[in-house]
Amino acid sequence: MKKKIVIKLQMKDAKCRSKAMQMAVDVDGVTKVEIQKDKDEMVVIGDEVDSVRLTKSLRKKFKYADIVSVQEEKEKRRRRRRRRRQ
């Protein structure tokens, strides 16, 4: 089961963003990390990721980290096209 976790952080510059991404990638089960600059949010997607542990580790570095949402990530299904015989 994949989870989509959105965490709000206060990131001042590019160095802070890269540190936050590195901390998130080091957690077991994380497959994808995105940073939304305009909202100061980080989106983490992965299998069996402990959102509380991730947030606590980010709080140690950034002093402020808050869980916005935790959702089940829905996988996109591809539809196959049938070729018509002529």
Secondary structure, DSSP 4 states (H G I P E B T S, - for coil): -EEEEEEEE---SHHHHHHHHHHHHTSTTEEEEEEETTTTEEEEEEES--HHHHHHHHHHHHS-EEEEEEEEPPPPPPPPPPPPP-
